Amino acid sequence: MKMKNLFFLLVMPFILFAQTKKDTIRVYYLGGQSNMEGFGYVKELPDALRKKNNKAFIYQGNPVGDNDANGGLGKWAVLQPGHGTGFASDGKSNTLSDRFGVELSFVQKLQEEYPNQKIAIIKYARNGSAIDSSGNNFYGSWEPDFRRVKNQYDYFLKTVQAAMAVKDINGDGVEDVLVPSGILWMQGESDADKTEQIANHYYDNLKRLMQLIRAAFRNNDLPIVIGKISDSGDDTDGKVWGFGELVQYGQEKFALTEPNVRIVRSTSKYLYSDKYHYKSEGYIDLGKEFAKAIVNLNKKDNNHPEMQHK
């Protein structure tokens, strides 16, 4: 009997440890329109980015137009190429495409900076979407107060709530603690191609939306990195986005006046595959620039958990 009691005394700490052990995973949200959705070609990826990244995970919400019940459906998966435009999910299985976005190089760069940190991506981005709902019925809008039908903001919430509710995203039997760690936002072109009034409202619309996205992750100081829109010039008047400068002004103002925000301006040098979308090299570079901006924001706080894993 004494031997049995001794056995339980010796084994119990290991049982308790096994029951309480949890993995901390840093989660980054990727949102916006087509240049966040991703129009890079998987076949043009370098070898280092073409394979599965078994140390990172992604939950991408199914991207659709407004008023579609399938919007935001998704499931956790190992990060790999194919999460660009054309990706789809019914919530049970993911259908990869032949395209990619910034997620691959963003995670690769973060893993170089924080090699001991586990990283996950939540992505919901919709090609052609605007924040303002005026005149954007087909592609959809992110306007939070839009009530006529479900819209992009609703699908964002659906994506985030479903992703964050999963307790074991990699299926290893250990509970995962998902820690929101940053927001990447690449959008604005569809607010720059309609009217001067819509473009002039971009700062206010962006500010409110980012406040609500931060609130969805329950952190009002969550780091935000904005990708600055650019113009291919491939139009008769030399401007694809007629009011692009006004949206750019709104982006710069947001980055200058709001706390814990950076803006990535490297987009101005990217080459285009068509009038609207960067070549593959642009998405690779943009992901790296997003990661550098996150690292710089983290350096403001030496007590940040990620800084402790350098």
FILUM-16609 format. One record per residue (C-alpha): residue number from 1; y, x, z; residue in one letter. Coordinates in steps of 0.05 Angstrom, whole numbers. Each point is the difference from the previous one (the first is absolute). Layout:
<rs>
<r><nr>NUM</nr><py>Y</py><px>X</px><pz>Z</pz><rest>A</rest></r>
...
</rs>
This chain:
<rs>
<r><nr>1</nr><py>0</py><px>0</px><pz>0</pz><rest>M</rest></r>
<r><nr>2</nr><py>47</py><px>57</px><pz>17</pz><rest>K</rest></r>
<r><nr>3</nr><py>-15</py><px>33</px><pz>-66</pz><rest>M</rest></r>
<r><nr>4</nr><py>16</py><px>-65</px><pz>-37</pz><rest>K</rest></r>
<r><nr>5</nr><py>67</py><px>-7</px><pz>36</pz><rest>N</rest></r>
<r><nr>6</nr><py>16</py><px>72</px><pz>-15</pz><rest>L</rest></r>
<r><nr>7</nr><py>-16</py><px>-12</px><pz>-74</pz><rest>F</rest></r>
<r><nr>8</nr><py>49</py><px>-58</px><pz>-4</pz><rest>F</rest></r>
<r><nr>9</nr><py>54</py><px>39</px><pz>36</pz><rest>L</rest></r>
<r><nr>10</nr><py>-8</py><px>56</px><pz>-51</pz><rest>L</rest></r>
<r><nr>11</nr><py>-3</py><px>-46</px><pz>-61</pz><rest>V</rest></r>
<r><nr>12</nr><py>53</py><px>-52</px><pz>19</pz><rest>M</rest></r>
<r><nr>13</nr><py>61</py><px>44</px><pz>-17</pz><rest>P</rest></r>
<r><nr>14</nr><py>-27</py><px>11</px><pz>-71</pz><rest>F</rest></r>
<r><nr>15</nr><py>-12</py><px>-75</px><pz>-9</pz><rest>I</rest></r>
<r><nr>16</nr><py>70</py><px>-16</px><pz>24</pz><rest>L</rest></r>
<r><nr>17</nr><py>29</py><px>54</px><pz>-46</pz><rest>F</rest></r>
<r><nr>18</nr><py>-38</py><px>-29</px><pz>-60</pz><rest>A</rest></r>
<r><nr>19</nr><py>26</py><px>-69</px><pz>16</pz><rest>Q</rest></r>
<r><nr>20</nr><py>72</py><px>21</px><pz>7</pz><rest>T</rest></r>
<r><nr>21</nr><py>6</py><px>53</px><pz>-55</pz><rest>K</rest></r>
<r><nr>22</nr><py>50</py><px>-21</px><pz>-53</pz><rest>K</rest></r>
<r><nr>23</nr><py>28</py><px>32</px><pz>-63</pz><rest>D</rest></r>
<r><nr>24</nr><py>75</py><px>2</px><pz>-11</pz><rest>T</rest></r>
<r><nr>25</nr><py>19</py><px>-10</px><pz>-73</pz><rest>I</rest></r>
<r><nr>26</nr><py>71</py><px>6</px><pz>-26</pz><rest>R</rest></r>
<r><nr>27</nr><py>18</py><px>-56</px><pz>-48</pz><rest>V</rest></r>
<r><nr>28</nr><py>53</py><px>2</px><pz>-54</pz><rest>Y</rest></r>
<r><nr>29</nr><py>23</py><px>-61</px><pz>-39</pz><rest>Y</rest></r>
<r><nr>30</nr><py>14</py><px>7</px><pz>-75</pz><rest>L</rest></r>
<r><nr>31</nr><py>40</py><px>-56</px><pz>-31</pz><rest>G</rest></r>
<r><nr>32</nr><py>45</py><px>-18</px><pz>-58</pz><rest>G</rest></r>
<r><nr>33</nr><py>-9</py><px>-15</px><pz>-74</pz><rest>Q</rest></r>
<r><nr>34</nr><py>-32</py><px>34</px><pz>-60</pz><rest>S</rest></r>
<r><nr>35</nr><py>18</py><px>73</px><pz>15</pz><rest>N</rest></r>
<r><nr>36</nr><py>-32</py><px>-9</px><pz>68</pz><rest>M</rest></r>
<r><nr>37</nr><py>-58</py><px>-40</px><pz>-29</pz><rest>E</rest></r>
<r><nr>38</nr><py>-12</py><px>61</px><pz>-44</pz><rest>G</rest></r>
<r><nr>39</nr><py>-5</py><px>11</px><pz>-75</pz><rest>F</rest></r>
<r><nr>40</nr><py>-29</py><px>70</px><pz>1</pz><rest>G</rest></r>
<r><nr>41</nr><py>-64</py><px>11</px><pz>-39</pz><rest>Y</rest></r>
<r><nr>42</nr><py>-62</py><px>20</px><pz>41</pz><rest>V</rest></r>
<r><nr>43</nr><py>-24</py><px>42</px><pz>-59</pz><rest>K</rest></r>
<r><nr>44</nr><py>62</py><px>43</px><pz>7</pz><rest>E</rest></r>
<r><nr>45</nr><py>-10</py><px>17</px><pz>74</pz><rest>L</rest></r>
<r><nr>46</nr><py>-14</py><px>71</px><pz>21</pz><rest>P</rest></r>
<r><nr>47</nr><py>-70</py><px>12</px><pz>27</pz><rest>D</rest></r>
<r><nr>48</nr><py>24</py><px>4</px><pz>72</pz><rest>A</rest></r>
<r><nr>49</nr><py>25</py><px>-73</px><pz>-4</pz><rest>L</rest></r>
<r><nr>50</nr><py>-54</py><px>-29</px><pz>-44</pz><rest>R</rest></r>
<r><nr>51</nr><py>-54</py><px>-5</px><pz>52</pz><rest>K</rest></r>
<r><nr>52</nr><py>-9</py><px>-44</px><pz>61</pz><rest>K</rest></r>
<r><nr>53</nr><py>39</py><px>21</px><pz>62</pz><rest>N</rest></r>
<r><nr>54</nr><py>-52</py><px>-15</px><pz>54</pz><rest>N</rest></r>
<r><nr>55</nr><py>49</py><px>15</px><pz>56</pz><rest>K</rest></r>
<r><nr>56</nr><py>50</py><px>-54</px><pz>-20</pz><rest>A</rest></r>
<r><nr>57</nr><py>-4</py><px>-75</px><pz>-9</pz><rest>F</rest></r>
<r><nr>58</nr><py>38</py><px>-54</px><pz>-37</pz><rest>I</rest></r>
<r><nr>59</nr><py>9</py><px>-75</px><pz>5</pz><rest>Y</rest></r>
<r><nr>60</nr><py>34</py><px>-27</px><pz>-62</pz><rest>Q</rest></r>
<r><nr>61</nr><py>20</py><px>-73</px><pz>-4</pz><rest>G</rest></r>
<r><nr>62</nr><py>-15</py><px>-35</px><pz>-66</pz><rest>N</rest></r>
<r><nr>63</nr><py>66</py><px>1</px><pz>-39</pz><rest>P</rest></r>
<r><nr>64</nr><py>18</py><px>-66</px><pz>-33</pz><rest>V</rest></r>
<r><nr>65</nr><py>61</py><px>-42</px><pz>-18</pz><rest>G</rest></r>
<r><nr>66</nr><py>28</py><px>-51</px><pz>48</pz><rest>D</rest></r>
<r><nr>67</nr><py>-39</py><px>-64</px><pz>16</pz><rest>N</rest></r>
<r><nr>68</nr><py>-70</py><px>31</px><pz>-8</pz><rest>D</rest></r>
<r><nr>69</nr><py>-50</py><px>-11</px><pz>56</pz><rest>A</rest></r>
<r><nr>70</nr><py>-34</py><px>67</px><pz>-16</pz><rest>N</rest></r>
<r><nr>71</nr><py>62</py><px>41</px><pz>17</pz><rest>G</rest></r>
<r><nr>72</nr><py>-11</py><px>53</px><pz>53</pz><rest>G</rest></r>
<r><nr>73</nr><py>-76</py><px>-3</px><pz>3</pz><rest>L</rest></r>
<r><nr>74</nr><py>-31</py><px>67</px><pz>13</pz><rest>G</rest></r>
<r><nr>75</nr><py>-50</py><px>43</px><pz>38</pz><rest>K</rest></r>
<r><nr>76</nr><py>0</py><px>70</px><pz>30</pz><rest>W</rest></r>
<r><nr>77</nr><py>-30</py><px>55</px><pz>-44</pz><rest>A</rest></r>
<r><nr>78</nr><py>-1</py><px>76</px><pz>-6</pz><rest>V</rest></r>
<r><nr>79</nr><py>61</py><px>25</px><pz>-37</pz><rest>L</rest></r>
<r><nr>80</nr><py>-14</py><px>17</px><pz>-73</pz><rest>Q</rest></r>
<r><nr>81</nr><py>34</py><px>-7</px><pz>-68</pz><rest>P</rest></r>
<r><nr>82</nr><py>5</py><px>-70</px><pz>-29</pz><rest>G</rest></r>
<r><nr>83</nr><py>51</py><px>-32</px><pz>47</pz><rest>H</rest></r>
<r><nr>84</nr><py>54</py><px>-5</px><pz>-53</pz><rest>G</rest></r>
<r><nr>85</nr><py>19</py><px>-57</px><pz>-46</pz><rest>T</rest></r>
<r><nr>86</nr><py>-61</py><px>-42</px><pz>-19</pz><rest>G</rest></r>
<r><nr>87</nr><py>-32</py><px>6</px><pz>69</pz><rest>F</rest></r>
<r><nr>88</nr><py>-26</py><px>-66</px><pz>27</pz><rest>A</rest></r>
<r><nr>89</nr><py>-36</py><px>-25</px><pz>62</pz><rest>S</rest></r>
<r><nr>90</nr><py>-32</py><px>-66</px><pz>21</pz><rest>D</rest></r>
<r><nr>91</nr><py>-5</py><px>22</px><pz>72</pz><rest>G</rest></r>
<r><nr>92</nr><py>-74</py><px>15</px><pz>-6</pz><rest>K</rest></r>
<r><nr>93</nr><py>1</py><px>55</px><pz>-52</pz><rest>S</rest></r>
<r><nr>94</nr><py>54</py><px>43</px><pz>-33</pz><rest>N</rest></r>
<r><nr>95</nr><py>6</py><px>10</px><pz>-75</pz><rest>T</rest></r>
<r><nr>96</nr><py>29</py><px>68</px><pz>-16</pz><rest>L</rest></r>
<r><nr>97</nr><py>42</py><px>12</px><pz>-61</pz><rest>S</rest></r>
<r><nr>98</nr><py>12</py><px>61</px><pz>-45</pz><rest>D</rest></r>
<r><nr>99</nr><py>69</py><px>10</px><pz>32</pz><rest>R</rest></r>
<r><nr>100</nr><py>28</py><px>31</px><pz>64</pz><rest>F</rest></r>
<r><nr>101</nr><py>63</py><px>2</px><pz>40</pz><rest>G</rest></r>
<r><nr>102</nr><py>32</py><px>45</px><pz>53</pz><rest>V</rest></r>
<r><nr>103</nr><py>-55</py><px>-11</px><pz>52</pz><rest>E</rest></r>
<r><nr>104</nr><py>-44</py><px>58</px><pz>-22</pz><rest>L</rest></r>
<r><nr>105</nr><py>50</py><px>57</px><pz>2</pz><rest>S</rest></r>
<r><nr>106</nr><py>36</py><px>-31</px><pz>60</pz><rest>F</rest></r>
<r><nr>107</nr><py>-63</py><px>2</px><pz>42</pz><rest>V</rest></r>
<r><nr>108</nr><py>-20</py><px>69</px><pz>-27</pz><rest>Q</rest></r>
<r><nr>109</nr><py>68</py><px>29</px><pz>22</pz><rest>K</rest></r>
<r><nr>110</nr><py>-3</py><px>-33</px><pz>68</pz><rest>L</rest></r>
<r><nr>111</nr><py>-70</py><px>27</px><pz>11</pz><rest>Q</rest></r>
<r><nr>112</nr><py>26</py><px>70</px><pz>-15</pz><rest>E</rest></r>
<r><nr>113</nr><py>55</py><px>-10</px><pz>53</pz><rest>E</rest></r>
<r><nr>114</nr><py>-43</py><px>-35</px><pz>51</pz><rest>Y</rest></r>
<r><nr>115</nr><py>-72</py><px>24</px><pz>-12</pz><rest>P</rest></r>
<r><nr>116</nr><py>-27</py><px>-30</px><pz>65</pz><rest>N</rest></r>
<r><nr>117</nr><py>30</py><px>-69</px><pz>-11</pz><rest>Q</rest></r>
<r><nr>118</nr><py>-37</py><px>-60</px><pz>-28</pz><rest>K</rest></r>
<r><nr>119</nr><py>41</py><px>-37</px><pz>-52</pz><rest>I</rest></r>
<r><nr>120</nr><py>-4</py><px>-70</px><pz>-30</pz><rest>A</rest></r>
<r><nr>121</nr><py>42</py><px>-37</px><pz>-52</pz><rest>I</rest></r>
<r><nr>122</nr><py>18</py><px>-74</px><pz>-2</pz><rest>I</rest></r>
<r><nr>123</nr><py>26</py><px>-16</px><pz>-69</pz><rest>K</rest></r>
<r><nr>124</nr><py>30</py><px>-62</px><pz>-30</pz><rest>Y</rest></r>
<r><nr>125</nr><py>44</py><px>8</px><pz>-61</pz><rest>A</rest></r>
<r><nr>126</nr><py>12</py><px>-46</px><pz>-58</pz><rest>R</rest></r>
<r><nr>127</nr><py>20</py><px>19</px><pz>-71</pz><rest>N</rest></r>
<r><nr>128</nr><py>68</py><px>-29</px><pz>-18</pz><rest>G</rest></r>
<r><nr>129</nr><py>16</py><px>-30</px><pz>67</pz><rest>S</rest></r>
<r><nr>130</nr><py>71</py><px>-5</px><pz>27</pz><rest>A</rest></r>
<r><nr>131</nr><py>27</py><px>-12</px><pz>70</pz><rest>I</rest></r>
<r><nr>132</nr><py>48</py><px>-53</px><pz>-25</pz><rest>D</rest></r>
<r><nr>133</nr><py>-35</py><px>-64</px><pz>-23</pz><rest>S</rest></r>
<r><nr>134</nr><py>52</py><px>-18</px><pz>-53</pz><rest>S</rest></r>
<r><nr>135</nr><py>-30</py><px>-1</px><pz>-69</pz><rest>G</rest></r>
<r><nr>136</nr><py>-64</py><px>37</px><pz>17</pz><rest>N</rest></r>
<r><nr>137</nr><py>-51</py><px>-56</px><pz>1</pz><rest>N</rest></r>
<r><nr>138</nr><py>-55</py><px>34</px><pz>-40</pz><rest>F</rest></r>
<r><nr>139</nr><py>-6</py><px>67</px><pz>36</pz><rest>Y</rest></r>
<r><nr>140</nr><py>19</py><px>-25</px><pz>69</pz><rest>G</rest></r>
<r><nr>141</nr><py>50</py><px>15</px><pz>54</pz><rest>S</rest></r>
<r><nr>142</nr><py>0</py><px>30</px><pz>70</pz><rest>W</rest></r>
<r><nr>143</nr><py>55</py><px>-45</px><pz>27</pz><rest>E</rest></r>
<r><nr>144</nr><py>-23</py><px>-16</px><pz>71</pz><rest>P</rest></r>
<r><nr>145</nr><py>34</py><px>-68</px><pz>3</pz><rest>D</rest></r>
<r><nr>146</nr><py>-30</py><px>-25</px><pz>-65</pz><rest>F</rest></r>
<r><nr>147</nr><py>-36</py><px>-64</px><pz>19</pz><rest>R</rest></r>
<r><nr>148</nr><py>-18</py><px>-36</px><pz>-65</pz><rest>R</rest></r>
<r><nr>149</nr><py>-66</py><px>37</px><pz>-9</pz><rest>V</rest></r>
<r><nr>150</nr><py>-36</py><px>60</px><pz>30</pz><rest>K</rest></r>
<r><nr>151</nr><py>32</py><px>63</px><pz>-26</pz><rest>N</rest></r>
<r><nr>152</nr><py>-5</py><px>76</px><pz>4</pz><rest>Q</rest></r>
<r><nr>153</nr><py>24</py><px>3</px><pz>72</pz><rest>Y</rest></r>
<r><nr>154</nr><py>-55</py><px>-49</px><pz>20</pz><rest>D</rest></r>
<r><nr>155</nr><py>-52</py><px>42</px><pz>-36</pz><rest>Y</rest></r>
<r><nr>156</nr><py>26</py><px>62</px><pz>35</pz><rest>F</rest></r>
<r><nr>157</nr><py>-9</py><px>-34</px><pz>67</pz><rest>L</rest></r>
<r><nr>158</nr><py>-69</py><px>-24</px><pz>-20</pz><rest>K</rest></r>
<r><nr>159</nr><py>-20</py><px>71</px><pz>-20</pz><rest>T</rest></r>
<r><nr>160</nr><py>27</py><px>33</px><pz>63</pz><rest>V</rest></r>
<r><nr>161</nr><py>-28</py><px>-51</px><pz>48</pz><rest>Q</rest></r>
<r><nr>162</nr><py>-70</py><px>3</px><pz>-30</pz><rest>A</rest></r>
<r><nr>163</nr><py>0</py><px>76</px><pz>-4</pz><rest>A</rest></r>
<r><nr>164</nr><py>24</py><px>10</px><pz>71</pz><rest>M</rest></r>
<r><nr>165</nr><py>-50</py><px>-50</px><pz>28</pz><rest>A</rest></r>
<r><nr>166</nr><py>-60</py><px>43</px><pz>-20</pz><rest>V</rest></r>
<r><nr>167</nr><py>-26</py><px>39</px><pz>60</pz><rest>K</rest></r>
<r><nr>168</nr><py>-43</py><px>51</px><pz>-38</pz><rest>D</rest></r>
<r><nr>169</nr><py>29</py><px>14</px><pz>-68</pz><rest>I</rest></r>
<r><nr>170</nr><py>-49</py><px>55</px><pz>-19</pz><rest>N</rest></r>
<r><nr>171</nr><py>-63</py><px>-32</px><pz>27</pz><rest>G</rest></r>
<r><nr>172</nr><py>-20</py><px>58</px><pz>44</pz><rest>D</rest></r>
<r><nr>173</nr><py>-12</py><px>-43</px><pz>61</pz><rest>G</rest></r>
<r><nr>174</nr><py>60</py><px>27</px><pz>37</pz><rest>V</rest></r>
<r><nr>175</nr><py>60</py><px>-45</px><pz>13</pz><rest>E</rest></r>
<r><nr>176</nr><py>62</py><px>21</px><pz>-37</pz><rest>D</rest></r>
<r><nr>177</nr><py>70</py><px>-4</px><pz>28</pz><rest>V</rest></r>
<r><nr>178</nr><py>47</py><px>-9</px><pz>-59</pz><rest>L</rest></r>
<r><nr>179</nr><py>69</py><px>29</px><pz>14</pz><rest>V</rest></r>
<r><nr>180</nr><py>55</py><px>-20</px><pz>-49</pz><rest>P</rest></r>
<r><nr>181</nr><py>35</py><px>65</px><pz>-19</pz><rest>S</rest></r>
<r><nr>182</nr><py>44</py><px>-12</px><pz>-60</pz><rest>G</rest></r>
<r><nr>183</nr><py>24</py><px>-44</px><pz>-57</pz><rest>I</rest></r>
<r><nr>184</nr><py>7</py><px>23</px><pz>-72</pz><rest>L</rest></r>
<r><nr>185</nr><py>41</py><px>-46</px><pz>-45</pz><rest>W</rest></r>
<r><nr>186</nr><py>7</py><px>10</px><pz>-76</pz><rest>M</rest></r>
<r><nr>187</nr><py>36</py><px>-60</px><pz>-29</pz><rest>Q</rest></r>
<r><nr>188</nr><py>66</py><px>-25</px><pz>-27</pz><rest>G</rest></r>
<r><nr>189</nr><py>-6</py><px>1</px><pz>-76</pz><rest>E</rest></r>
<r><nr>190</nr><py>-11</py><px>-75</px><pz>-3</pz><rest>S</rest></r>
<r><nr>191</nr><py>62</py><px>-12</px><pz>42</pz><rest>D</rest></r>
<r><nr>192</nr><py>40</py><px>44</px><pz>-48</pz><rest>A</rest></r>
<r><nr>193</nr><py>-15</py><px>-34</px><pz>-66</pz><rest>D</rest></r>
<r><nr>194</nr><py>28</py><px>-71</px><pz>9</pz><rest>K</rest></r>
<r><nr>195</nr><py>70</py><px>-11</px><pz>26</pz><rest>T</rest></r>
<r><nr>196</nr><py>54</py><px>40</px><pz>34</pz><rest>E</rest></r>
<r><nr>197</nr><py>-2</py><px>-48</px><pz>59</pz><rest>Q</rest></r>
<r><nr>198</nr><py>-73</py><px>12</px><pz>13</pz><rest>I</rest></r>
<r><nr>199</nr><py>8</py><px>75</px><pz>-5</pz><rest>A</rest></r>
<r><nr>200</nr><py>60</py><px>-2</px><pz>48</pz><rest>N</rest></r>
<r><nr>201</nr><py>-43</py><px>-36</px><pz>52</pz><rest>H</rest></r>
<r><nr>202</nr><py>-54</py><px>53</px><pz>-2</pz><rest>Y</rest></r>
<r><nr>203</nr><py>22</py><px>38</px><pz>63</pz><rest>Y</rest></r>
<r><nr>204</nr><py>1</py><px>-64</px><pz>42</pz><rest>D</rest></r>
<r><nr>205</nr><py>-66</py><px>-24</px><pz>-29</pz><rest>N</rest></r>
<r><nr>206</nr><py>-33</py><px>68</px><pz>10</pz><rest>L</rest></r>
<r><nr>207</nr><py>26</py><px>7</px><pz>72</pz><rest>K</rest></r>
<r><nr>208</nr><py>-27</py><px>-69</px><pz>20</pz><rest>R</rest></r>
<r><nr>209</nr><py>-67</py><px>11</px><pz>-33</pz><rest>L</rest></r>
<r><nr>210</nr><py>-10</py><px>69</px><pz>31</pz><rest>M</rest></r>
<r><nr>211</nr><py>17</py><px>-29</px><pz>69</pz><rest>Q</rest></r>
<r><nr>212</nr><py>-54</py><px>-52</px><pz>-9</pz><rest>L</rest></r>
<r><nr>213</nr><py>-51</py><px>50</px><pz>-26</pz><rest>I</rest></r>
<r><nr>214</nr><py>13</py><px>43</px><pz>61</pz><rest>R</rest></r>
<r><nr>215</nr><py>-8</py><px>-62</px><pz>43</pz><rest>A</rest></r>
<r><nr>216</nr><py>-66</py><px>-16</px><pz>-33</pz><rest>A</rest></r>
<r><nr>217</nr><py>-25</py><px>68</px><pz>25</pz><rest>F</rest></r>
<r><nr>218</nr><py>32</py><px>-13</px><pz>68</pz><rest>R</rest></r>
<r><nr>219</nr><py>44</py><px>62</px><pz>-3</pz><rest>N</rest></r>
<r><nr>220</nr><py>75</py><px>-8</px><pz>-13</pz><rest>N</rest></r>
<r><nr>221</nr><py>8</py><px>75</px><pz>-9</pz><rest>D</rest></r>
<r><nr>222</nr><py>-57</py><px>12</px><pz>-47</pz><rest>L</rest></r>
<r><nr>223</nr><py>17</py><px>56</px><pz>-50</pz><rest>P</rest></r>
<r><nr>224</nr><py>19</py><px>-26</px><pz>-69</pz><rest>I</rest></r>
<r><nr>225</nr><py>4</py><px>40</px><pz>-65</pz><rest>V</rest></r>
<r><nr>226</nr><py>34</py><px>-32</px><pz>-60</pz><rest>I</rest></r>
<r><nr>227</nr><py>-16</py><px>22</px><pz>-71</pz><rest>G</rest></r>
<r><nr>228</nr><py>65</py><px>-1</px><pz>-40</pz><rest>K</rest></r>
<r><nr>229</nr><py>-6</py><px>-37</px><pz>-65</pz><rest>I</rest></r>
<r><nr>230</nr><py>16</py><px>37</px><pz>-65</pz><rest>S</rest></r>
<r><nr>231</nr><py>9</py><px>-20</px><pz>-73</pz><rest>D</rest></r>
<r><nr>232</nr><py>-37</py><px>25</px><pz>-61</pz><rest>S</rest></r>
<r><nr>233</nr><py>60</py><px>-15</px><pz>-44</pz><rest>G</rest></r>
<r><nr>234</nr><py>-48</py><px>-29</px><pz>-51</pz><rest>D</rest></r>
<r><nr>235</nr><py>44</py><px>-58</px><pz>-22</pz><rest>D</rest></r>
<r><nr>236</nr><py>52</py><px>-13</px><pz>-54</pz><rest>T</rest></r>
<r><nr>237</nr><py>58</py><px>10</px><pz>49</pz><rest>D</rest></r>
<r><nr>238</nr><py>-34</py><px>58</px><pz>36</pz><rest>G</rest></r>
<r><nr>239</nr><py>-15</py><px>-40</px><pz>63</pz><rest>K</rest></r>
<r><nr>240</nr><py>-64</py><px>-39</px><pz>14</pz><rest>V</rest></r>
<r><nr>241</nr><py>28</py><px>-24</px><pz>67</pz><rest>W</rest></r>
<r><nr>242</nr><py>68</py><px>-30</px><pz>-16</pz><rest>G</rest></r>
<r><nr>243</nr><py>23</py><px>1</px><pz>73</pz><rest>F</rest></r>
<r><nr>244</nr><py>-42</py><px>59</px><pz>23</pz><rest>G</rest></r>
<r><nr>245</nr><py>58</py><px>38</px><pz>31</pz><rest>E</rest></r>
<r><nr>246</nr><py>14</py><px>-59</px><pz>47</pz><rest>L</rest></r>
<r><nr>247</nr><py>-72</py><px>-1</px><pz>25</pz><rest>V</rest></r>
<r><nr>248</nr><py>1</py><px>76</px><pz>7</pz><rest>Q</rest></r>
<r><nr>249</nr><py>64</py><px>-7</px><pz>41</pz><rest>Y</rest></r>
<r><nr>250</nr><py>-35</py><px>-50</px><pz>45</pz><rest>G</rest></r>
<r><nr>251</nr><py>-59</py><px>47</px><pz>9</pz><rest>Q</rest></r>
<r><nr>252</nr><py>44</py><px>58</px><pz>17</pz><rest>E</rest></r>
<r><nr>253</nr><py>41</py><px>-42</px><pz>49</pz><rest>K</rest></r>
<r><nr>254</nr><py>-63</py><px>-23</px><pz>35</pz><rest>F</rest></r>
<r><nr>255</nr><py>-26</py><px>71</px><pz>7</pz><rest>A</rest></r>
<r><nr>256</nr><py>68</py><px>24</px><pz>26</pz><rest>L</rest></r>
<r><nr>257</nr><py>14</py><px>-55</px><pz>50</pz><rest>T</rest></r>
<r><nr>258</nr><py>-68</py><px>-21</px><pz>27</pz><rest>E</rest></r>
<r><nr>259</nr><py>-37</py><px>40</px><pz>53</pz><rest>P</rest></r>
<r><nr>260</nr><py>-64</py><px>39</px><pz>-16</pz><rest>N</rest></r>
<r><nr>261</nr><py>6</py><px>-8</px><pz>-76</pz><rest>V</rest></r>
<r><nr>262</nr><py>-3</py><px>51</px><pz>-57</pz><rest>R</rest></r>
<r><nr>263</nr><py>8</py><px>-8</px><pz>-75</pz><rest>I</rest></r>
<r><nr>264</nr><py>-39</py><px>37</px><pz>-54</pz><rest>V</rest></r>
<r><nr>265</nr><py>43</py><px>17</px><pz>-60</pz><rest>R</rest></r>
<r><nr>266</nr><py>-50</py><px>41</px><pz>-41</pz><rest>S</rest></r>
<r><nr>267</nr><py>-12</py><px>-62</px><pz>-44</pz><rest>T</rest></r>
<r><nr>268</nr><py>61</py><px>19</px><pz>-41</pz><rest>S</rest></r>
<r><nr>269</nr><py>-38</py><px>58</px><pz>-32</pz><rest>K</rest></r>
<r><nr>270</nr><py>-65</py><px>-36</px><pz>-17</pz><rest>Y</rest></r>
<r><nr>271</nr><py>-23</py><px>-12</px><pz>-71</pz><rest>L</rest></r>
<r><nr>272</nr><py>-21</py><px>-70</px><pz>-22</pz><rest>Y</rest></r>
<r><nr>273</nr><py>-63</py><px>-27</px><pz>-33</pz><rest>S</rest></r>
<r><nr>274</nr><py>39</py><px>-61</px><pz>-23</pz><rest>D</rest></r>
<r><nr>275</nr><py>69</py><px>-32</px><pz>14</pz><rest>K</rest></r>
<r><nr>276</nr><py>-17</py><px>-15</px><pz>72</pz><rest>Y</rest></r>
<r><nr>277</nr><py>-54</py><px>45</px><pz>29</pz><rest>H</rest></r>
<r><nr>278</nr><py>-8</py><px>73</px><pz>16</pz><rest>Y</rest></r>
<r><nr>279</nr><py>-51</py><px>46</px><pz>-31</pz><rest>K</rest></r>
<r><nr>280</nr><py>-59</py><px>19</px><pz>43</pz><rest>S</rest></r>
<r><nr>281</nr><py>33</py><px>64</px><pz>23</pz><rest>E</rest></r>
<r><nr>282</nr><py>58</py><px>-41</px><pz>28</pz><rest>G</rest></r>
<r><nr>283</nr><py>-45</py><px>-40</px><pz>46</pz><rest>Y</rest></r>
<r><nr>284</nr><py>-34</py><px>63</px><pz>25</pz><rest>I</rest></r>
<r><nr>285</nr><py>67</py><px>32</px><pz>16</pz><rest>D</rest></r>
<r><nr>286</nr><py>28</py><px>-64</px><pz>31</pz><rest>L</rest></r>
<r><nr>287</nr><py>-58</py><px>-5</px><pz>48</pz><rest>G</rest></r>
<r><nr>288</nr><py>13</py><px>71</px><pz>23</pz><rest>K</rest></r>
<r><nr>289</nr><py>74</py><px>-13</px><pz>8</pz><rest>E</rest></r>
<r><nr>290</nr><py>-14</py><px>-62</px><pz>42</pz><rest>F</rest></r>
<r><nr>291</nr><py>-45</py><px>41</px><pz>45</pz><rest>A</rest></r>
<r><nr>292</nr><py>53</py><px>55</px><pz>8</pz><rest>K</rest></r>
<r><nr>293</nr><py>50</py><px>-53</px><pz>20</pz><rest>A</rest></r>
<r><nr>294</nr><py>-48</py><px>-29</px><pz>52</pz><rest>I</rest></r>
<r><nr>295</nr><py>-12</py><px>70</px><pz>28</pz><rest>V</rest></r>
<r><nr>296</nr><py>75</py><px>12</px><pz>5</pz><rest>N</rest></r>
<r><nr>297</nr><py>10</py><px>-65</px><pz>37</pz><rest>L</rest></r>
<r><nr>298</nr><py>-55</py><px>19</px><pz>48</pz><rest>N</rest></r>
<r><nr>299</nr><py>33</py><px>67</px><pz>14</pz><rest>K</rest></r>
<r><nr>300</nr><py>59</py><px>-37</px><pz>31</pz><rest>K</rest></r>
<r><nr>301</nr><py>-47</py><px>-17</px><pz>57</pz><rest>D</rest></r>
<r><nr>302</nr><py>-41</py><px>59</px><pz>26</pz><rest>N</rest></r>
<r><nr>303</nr><py>-39</py><px>-48</px><pz>45</pz><rest>N</rest></r>
<r><nr>304</nr><py>-24</py><px>-40</px><pz>-60</pz><rest>H</rest></r>
<r><nr>305</nr><py>-77</py><px>-3</px><pz>2</pz><rest>P</rest></r>
<r><nr>306</nr><py>-4</py><px>30</px><pz>-70</pz><rest>E</rest></r>
<r><nr>307</nr><py>41</py><px>60</px><pz>20</pz><rest>M</rest></r>
<r><nr>308</nr><py>-51</py><px>15</px><pz>55</pz><rest>Q</rest></r>
<r><nr>309</nr><py>-55</py><px>7</px><pz>-53</pz><rest>H</rest></r>
<r><nr>310</nr><py>35</py><px>52</px><pz>-42</pz><rest>K</rest></r>
</rs>
